[in-house]
Amino acid sequence: MLAHPDPKKVLIIGGGDGGALREVLKHSVEKVIMVEIDRKVVNFVRKHVPIDRGAFDDQRTELIIGDGVEYVRTTEENFDVIIIDSTDPVGPAVFLFSREFYRACYEILGEKGILVTQAGGSYFHIEEFVKSYENMKREFDGVYGFAFTIIGYAPPWNFVAGLKGSIDFENIDVARGKRIDTEYYDPERHINMLFLPRFLRKRLRF
């Protein structure tokens, strides 16, 4: 979010717990569309583990219960940032890490846009991470792999960001970042997370 010069419209695929939605709404966005396939997940979390902290009730939020892949294929909306907050890059979610899906996401991003997706654990999903990175590299103007620790998961966790247009992903808006209330991530942390462990850098050939 801080790497994009002016993120006003955001799409979240998955993210039924509302955590990603909560963090996105800390920024000066105008609209967030969240497409979650399982209504039971949303209902359970809102009732028993409300980590969204009211994000689902924010007037900027539009919740769609449906298939995120189909939504990306058919929507006429355009977005500044797309966040894929899905299950692991294996099994039912595998298409979310394909070239076809990344190409479809690229098409619905604006002139300058960012797609970011989780790509599994650094030690458990190495091949999936490499494949996701390579698929995105073929469809986007720029690509970054990065990793950081997520509480409750086997650390560290991998992510891939695809850039459309001219965006400097390394130099973020520090002033804007300091206005955002976070617990782990901040502008100082941003550049550090881009330095992947050596064994992953070797697999990505840099």
TIBADO-524410 format. One record per residue: residue in one letter; y, x, z of N, C-alpha, C, O in turn. Coordinates in steps of 0.001 Angstrom, whole numbers, padded with zeros to 6 digits, always signed. Layout:
BEGIN
AYXZYXZYXZYXZ;...
END
This chain:
BEGIN
M-001203+000823+000000+000000+000000+000000+001259+000862+000000+002236+000529-000670;L+001244+001967+000746+002406+002843+000811+002546+003697-000445+003637+004184-000742;A+001468+003881-001175+001535+004675-002402+002165+003894-003542+002721+004489-004466;H+002087+002573-003491+002705+001751-004537+004200+001632-004251+004587+001396-003106;P+005050+001791-005271+006505+001752-005032+007037+000409-004539+008032+000363-003815;D+006380-000684-004927+006896-002001-004524+005789-003046-004574+005781-003886-005474;P+004854-003012-003627+003717-003948-003660+004097-005341-003171+004277-005557-001972;K+004215-006262-004081+004602-007633-003730+003428-008615-003802+003402-009611-003079;K+002468-008331-004671+001364-009268-004873+000046-008506-004783-000175-007531-005501;V-000828-008971-003885-002058-008240-003577-003262-009162-003708-003211-010334-003336;L-004346-008610-004245-005620-009312-004317-006624-008588-003443-006776-007370-003541;I-007313-009337-002585-008399-008783-001776-009689-009479-002191-009792-010704-002139;I-010667-008686-002601-011991-009220-002930-012901-008945-001741-013109-007791-001367;G-013443-010003-001147-014248-009849+000058-013336-009879+001272-012358-010625+001311;G-013669-009057+002265-012805-008972+003444-012821-010200+004311-011796-010564+004887;G-013967-010853+004418-014054-012119+005142-013662-012063+006603-013349-013095+007198;D-013673-010864+007199-013289-010760+008610-011781-010812+008806-011311-010985+009931;G-011016-010664+007729-009566-010781+007826-008845-009515+008218-007617-009513+008301;G-009571-008432+008465-008936-007189+008880-008037-006595+007808-006902-006209+008088;A-008542-006520+006578-007732-005987+005480-006517-006874+005229-005417-006379+004985;L-006720-008169+005291-005629-009121+005110-004545-008906+006163-003356-008901+005845;R-004955-008729+007403-004007-008489+008492-003143-007269+008212-001930-007303+008419;E-003765-006188+007742-003029-004951+007501-002106-005067+006292-000995-004537+006307;V-002556-005750+005253-001721-005930+004058-000458-006705+004403+000623-006394+003903;L-000593-007708+005253+000551-008554+005594+001583-007850+006469+002659-008398+006707;K+001277-006654+006951+002275-005872+007671+003350-005336+006731+004428-004930+007166;H+003041-005340+005438+003986-004862+004433+004818-006029+003904+004526-007191+004188;S+005842-005712+003144+006753-006750+002634+006198-007389+001359+006834-007368+000305;V+005010-007950+001481+004386-008603+000332+004854-010054+000244+005255-010658+001239;E+004794-010589-000954+005181-011982-001169+003975-012909-001230+004067-014082-000866;K+002831-012376-001698+001644-013215-001833+000387-012361-001761+000315-011284-002352;V-000600-012860-001028-001900-012207-000961-002969-013241-001266-003095-014241-000559;I-003733-013001-002314-004870-013859-002637-006130-013159-002174-006392-012015-002547;M-006902-013846-001368-008161-013292-000860-009311-014145-001373-009341-015357-001163;V-010257-013498-002049-011412-014200-002610-012659-013752-001863-013130-012628-002036;E-013184-014636-001035-014359-014346-000205-015471-015322-000609-015241-016527-000721;I-016664-014791-000822-017754-015616-001345-018406-016503-000286-019029-017510-000622;D-018268-016138+000988-018999-016835+002050-018036-017457+003067-017460-016753+003896;R-017870-018764+002997-016966-019448+003913-017436-019319+005361-016613-019305+006276;K-018748-019224+005579-019272-019136+006935-018770-017874+007637-018536-017881+008846;V-018609-016801+006878-018099-015560+007470-016686-015776+007999-016370-015405+009130;V-015846-016377+007174-014460-016632+007571-014414-017550+008785-013687-017284+009743;N-015188-018628+008745-015181-019594+009847-015665-018968+011150-015095-019213+012214;F-016722-018158+011062-017276-017530+012268-016273-016559+012885-016041-016566+014094;V-015688-015729+012035-014745-014732+012538-013524-015390+013162-013068-014978+014228;R-012997-016408+012501-011804-017078+013024-012082-017721+014381-011195-017798+015231;K-013312-018180+014579-013651-018868+015821-014032-017898+016931-013648-018091+018085;H-014789-016850+016587-015381-016014+017617-014809-014591+017696-014778-013999+018774;V-014361-014046+016573-013844-012664+016558-012558-012626+015733-012550-012067+014637;P-011479-013206+016239-010268-013383+015431-009477-012091+015223-008340-011966+015679;I-010098-011127+014524-009383-009872+014289-008292-010028+013229-007484-009120+013034;D-008265-011164+012551-007192-011398+011572-005836-011582+012252-004793-011403+011624;R-005855-011942+013540-004628-012118+014336-003628-013054+013640-002424-012800+013594;G-004177-014131+013110-003316-015137+012490-003051-014936+011021-002314-015718+010420;A-003631-013903+010418-003356-013607+009012-003794-014728+008078-003151-014972+007057;F-004886-015412+008421-005350-016506+007571-004359-017670+007554-004347-018460+006610;D-003538-017776+008581-002566-018870+008662-001187-018478+008143-000278-019307+008111;D-001025-017230+007738+000251-016769+007204+000558-017496+005897-000331-017655+005061;Q+001783-017934+005711+002158-018705+004521+002036-017905+003228+002016-018485+002142;R+001954-016586+003334+001788-015754+002141+000336-015645+001695+000053-015137+000610;T-000579-016116+002523-002003-015991+002253-002540-017192+001484-002268-018342+001831;E-003307-016906+000432-004071-017941-000274-005538-017535-000233-005924-016538-000841;L-006355-018303+000482-007783-018018+000612-008554-018827-000415-008433-020051-000477;I-009350-018132-001219-010218-018777-002206-011664-018448-001855-012036-017278-001761;I-012469-019474-001665-013894-019275-001429-014587-019307-002787-014674-020351-003433;G-015075-018151-003201-015687-018074-004518-016139-016658-004842-016078-015758-004004;D-016591-016484-006068-017115-015207-006549-015958-014330-007018-015235-014686-007949;G-015787-013176-006364-014688-012293-006713-014772-011754-008129-013747-011588-008790;V-015984-011479-008603-016162-010984-009969-015688-012020-010974-014972-011698-011922;E-016091-013264-010763-015688-014332-011674-014186-014552-011610-013555-014821-012632;Y-013611-014441-010424-012175-014618-010297-011423-013566-011112-010484-013891-011840;V-011836-012314-010989-011172-011235-011725-011306-011455-013229-010373-011182-013985;R-012449-011943-013656-012685-012159-015083-011822-013277-015660-011461-013231-016836;T-011489-014269-014858-010869-015480-015400-009423-015712-014980-008746-016547-015579;T-008930-015002-013972-007585-015280-013476-006512-014908-014490-006689-013992-015294;E-005409-015624-014440-004240-015302-015250-003150-014651-014395-002047-014384-014872;E-003479-014401-013121-002547-013745-012214-002526-012239-012480-003477-011678-013024;N-001437-011604-012089-001339-010145-012122-000991-009639-010722-000321-010331-009955;F-001449-008432-010395-001305-007904-009045-000778-006475-009061-000946-005738-010032;D-000140-006110-007959+000308-004733-007769-000796-003884-007153-000971-002717-007504;V-001530-004483-006236-002616-003781-005534-003830-004690-005465-003712-005882-005182;I-005008-004111-005729-006280-004825-005563-007117-004033-004570-007299-002825-004727;I-007625-004712-003552-008457-004089-002529-009841-004722-002564-009985-005937-002426;I-010862-003880-002752-012239-004372-002743-012835-004059-001376-013159-002909-001082;D-012976-005079-000551-013518-004940+000810-014873-005631+000831-015030-006717+001390;S-015844-004981+000210-017146-005607-000022-018226-004989+000856-017959-004112+001678;T-019447-005467+000661-020599-004844+001302-020909-003527+000593-020220-003157-000357;D-021932-002825+001044-022263-001507+000507-022489-001544-001006-022846-002587-001553;P-022282-000414-001682-022393-000363-003153-023832-000355-003655-024190+000433-004530;V-024641-001226-003102-026039-001371-003500-026381-002859-003466-025641-003651-002882;G-027488-003243-004081-027938-004631-004013-026977-005613-004641-026477-005375-005740;P-026703-006742-003944-025891-007815-004535-024481-007391-004933-023892-007993-005831;A-023928-006367-004282-022543-005971-004546-022413-004900-005626-021301-004457-005917;V-023523-004475-006224-023490-003307-007106-022550-003491-008300-021960-002516-008767;F-022399-004712-008800-021535-004918-009974-020073-004639-009644-019289-004323-010540;L-019696-004751-008376-018318-004485-007966-017939-003012-008124-016777-002643-007951;F-018917-002179-008450-018681-000749-008613-018957-000291-010044-019111+000902-010306;S-019018-001240-010951-019351-000940-012343-018110-000699-013193-017003-001088-012819;R-018306-000051-014343-017204+000161-015280-016642-001163-015760-015429-001305-015914;E-017510-002129-015995-017060-003434-016489-016115-004110-015509-015096-004680-015902;F-016465-004041-014222-015615-004675-013221-014305-003918-013074-013243-004533-012974;Y-014365-002603-013061-013143-001811-012965-012222-002068-014155-011003-002133-013997;R-012800-002212-015334-011996-002503-016527-011285-003845-016379-010113-003978-016730;A-012006-004837-015857-011408-006154-015660-010281-006098-014627-009260-006769-014780;C-010469-005297-013579-009424-005135-012567-008195-004456-013172-007064-004849-012890;Y-008416-003448-013995-007318-002732-014644-006451-003703-015436-005225-003592-015440;E-007088-004645-016099-006367-005589-016958-005460-006525-016167-004443-006971-016699;I-005791-006835-014923-004962-007783-014165-003976-007077-013230-003245-007733-012487;L-003957-005761-013265-002914-005029-012550-001636-005014-013377-001674-005105-014604;G-000512-004899-012693+000761-004837-013388+000954-003501-014075+000020-002708-014188;E+002176-003257-014535+002476-002006-015234+002157-000797-014362+001667+000222-014848;K+002442-000923-013067+002037+000070-012092+001149-000626-011066+001565-001587-010419;G-000072-000132-010925-000982-000813-010011-002000+000133-009403-002262+001215-009928;I-002566-000295-008291-003576+000493-007586-004761-000402-007249-004601-001498-006714;L-005949+000088-007573-007195-000527-007121-007842+000420-006129-007997+001607-006417;V-008221-000087-004967-008939+000745-004003-010191+000011-003551-010163-001192-003291;T-011288+000753-003461-012552+000154-003056-013274+001053-002068-013195+002278-002159;Q-013973+000446-001132-014862+001241-000288-016044+001662-001155-016405+000958-002098;A-016640+002790-000844-017738+003285-001679-018875+003866-000844-019524+004830-001253;G-019108+003287+000302-020258+003664+001112-020030+004878+001995-018976+005512+001952;G-021037+005186+002794-020949+006301+003727-021084+007650+003041-021804+007783+002051;S-020389+008650+003571-020404+009977+002959-021789+010601+002946-022088+011415+002072;Y-022639+010238+003895-023968+010829+003969-025065+009898+003463-026146+010360+003098;F-024801+008600+003438-025844+007647+003062-025716+007140+001630-026688+006641+001063;H-024535+007260+001042-024313+006698-000297-023636+007712-001217-022685+007372-001921;I-024116+008940-001213-023481+009984-002022-023552+009647-003502-022546+009738-004205;E-024720+009263-003980-024865+008969-005407-024006+007769-005806-023411+007753-006883;E-023947+006770-004932-023142+005580-005230-021654+005931-005276-020912+005417-006113;F-021233+006804-004374-019837+007239-004353-019488+007989-005636-018456+007722-006251;V-020335+008914-006034-020093+009683-007255-020052+008758-008471-019188+008911-009335;K-020964+007816-008544-020995+006897-009679-019753+006022-009709-019174+005796-010771;S-019338+005527-008539-018134+004706-008473-016921+005500-008926-016091+004999-009685;Y-016819+006729-008464-015707+007612-008847-015696+007841-010354-014652+007726-010995;E-016847+008160-010913-016918+008451-012347-016645+007207-013190-015999+007292-014234;N-017137+006053-012739-016863+004807-013465-015366+004496-013473-014809+004109-014500;M-014727+004668-012321-013302+004377-012242-012491+005385-013059-011475+005032-013658;K-012937+006615-013080-012231+007658-013832-012190+007325-015315-011242+007693-016008;R-013204+006636-015801-013268+006281-017220-012389+005085-017575-012087+004869-018749;E-011980+004315-016588-011237+003087-016865-009773+003135-016419-008966+002337-016894;F-009415+004056-015516-008061+004093-014962-007312+005346-015420-007913+006299-015915;D-006010+005324-015247-005166+006447-015665-005277+007631-014709-005034+008773-015099;G-005638+007363-013481-005840+008406-012488-006806+007905-011441-006953+006696-011263;V-007469+008814-010741-008444+008404-009727-008451+009403-008577-008299+010608-008779;Y-008627+008883-007376-008732+009706-006174-009942+009251-005368-010187+008054-005214;G-010691+010214-004859-011720+009929-003875-011221+010393-002524-010601+011453-002426;F-011477+009623-001483-011054+010042-000148-011987+009445+000895-012828+008599+000590;A-011824+009896+002113-012732+009443+003170-012040+009496+004521-011174+010337+004759;F-012432+008589+005398-011992+008654+006787-012947+007854+007659-013806+007129+007156;T-012793+007990+008941-013698+007371+009904-013341+005910+010129-012170+005560+010271;I-014361+005063+010160-014186+003651+010498-015033+003366+011733-016247+003569+011717;I-014408+002908+012777-015128+002620+014016-016203+001564+013763-015932+000521+013167;G-017422+001842+014219-018522+000909+014043-019409+001243+012867-020492+000675+012724;Y-018957+002178+012004-019761+002612+010864-020089+004092+011032-019444+004804+011802;A-021113+004541+010292-021465+005958+010353-020371+006763+009665-020203+006633+008452;P-019628+007582+010382-018494+008292+009791-018954+009510+009002-020040+010037+009242;P-018112+009964+008045-016951+009245+007510-017361+008249+006426-018512+008229+005989;W-016411+007431+006004-016666+006409+004984-015856+006741+003737-014701+007156+003829;N-016469+006556+002575-015845+006925+001308-015044+005785+000688-015354+004607+000867;F-014014+006170-000040-013194+005226-000791-012815+005843-002131-012775+007065-002275;V-012541+004994-003098-012059+005446-004401-010839+004626-004761-010842+003403-004619;A-009796+005295-005229-008576+004607-005671-008336+004888-007147-008353+006043-007574;G-008113+003837-007922-007774+003967-009328-006312+003615-009536-005818+002638-008973;L-005622+004405-010341-004192+004213-010570-003931+003759-012002-004510+004288-012952;K-003061+002784-012138-002604+002336-013451-001122+002660-013567-000333+002299-012694;G-000744+003342-014646+000648+003716-014812+000988+004963-014023+000105+005673-013541;S+002280+005220-013898+002764+006436-013244+002948+006199-011746+003955+005635-011318;I+001975+006632-010964+002023+006500-009503+001595+007829-008885+000548+008375-009233;D+002398+008334-007984+002064+009561-007263+001349+009169-005976+001990+008838-004979;F+000041+009206-006001-000759+008730-004872-000683+009666-003674-000985+009262-002551;E-000286+010897-003901-000249+011870-002811+001038+011785-002003+001039+012045-000799;N+002127+011422-002660+003421+011360-001974+003807+009906-001738+004299+009225-002638;I+003578+009446-000522+003804+008041-000200+005199+007836+000378+005921+008797+000642;D+005564+006582+000570+006855+006220+001144+006785+006398+002665+006373+005495+003392;V+007191+007567+003119+007087+007887+004539+007972+006975+005385+007551+006511+006444;A+009193+006718+004924+010116+005872+005687+009545+004472+005855+009612+003894+006940;R+008984+003930+004782+008378+002595+004868+007167+002629+005785+006927+001688+006541;G+006407+003710+005718+005207+003829+006537+005498+003856+008018+004720+003330+008814;K+006603+004458+008398+006940+004550+009814+007343+003200+010396+007390+003033+011615;R+007633+002239+009524+007971+000894+010005+006736+000019+010182+006827-001084+010722;I+005590+000502+009732+004355-000266+009815+003615+000096+011093+003396+001275+011373;D+003229-000909+011869+002533-000691+013139+001043-000502+012884+000339-001457+012556;T+000565+000725+013034-000848+001017+012822-001402+001793+014007-000650+002325+014824;E-002744+001851+014089-003400+002574+015170-004006+003895+014694-004060+004856+015462;Y-004458+003958+013454-005154+005146+012956-004410+005778+011780-004061+006958+011811;Y-004180+004991+010771-003546+005515+009560-002033+005538+009692-001432+004605+010223;D-001418+006616+009203+000034+006705+009127+000386+007701+008022-000513+008338+007474;P+001666+007855+007681+002032+008752+006581+001527+010182+006759+001169+010841+005782;E+001496+010666+008011+001017+012020+008243-000482+012139+007965-000959+013190+007537;R-001203+011075+008206-002646+011069+007998-003011+010950+006523-004091+011376+006114;H-002130+010383+005737-002440+010047+004345-002930+011253+003550-004002+011200+002947;I-002167+012326+003544-002535+013477+002724-003804+014135+003231-004573+014690+002445;N-004034+014080+004551-005235+014700+005115-006509+014020+004637-007522+014684+004416;M-006467+012704+004478-007689+011993+004115-008100+012272+002669-009230+011980+002279;L-007194+012832+001881-007517+013136+000488-008337+014417+000346-008869+014698-000728;F-008440+015193+001426-009233+016425+001390-010674+016092+001784-011015+016025+002965;L-011497+015890+000779-012888+015524+001007-013700+016709+001519-013336+017860+001280;P-014807+016430+002228-015713+017513+002625-016201+018283+001396-016277+017731+000298;R-016526+019547+001590-016885+020405+000464-018048+019856-000360-018021+019917-001589;F-019065+019322+000311-020233+018860-000424-019899+017683-001347-020555+017496-002372;L-018878+016888-000989-018461+015802-001867-017575+016327-003001-017681+015866-004138;R-016710+017283-002692-015873+017875-003742-016734+018510-004826-016425+018401-006013;K-017797+019163-004425-018691+019796-005392-019365+018756-006285-019549+018982-007481;R-019726+017628-005705-020383+016579-006497-019405+015917-007466-019798+015462-008541;L-018121+015865-007078-017110+015281-007962-016504+016316-008898-015624+015994-009696;R-016968+017552-008804-016571+018635-009707-015107+019031-009555-014432+019297-010549;F-014610+019073-008322-013270+019634-008104-013222+020330-006743-012184+020871-006362;
END
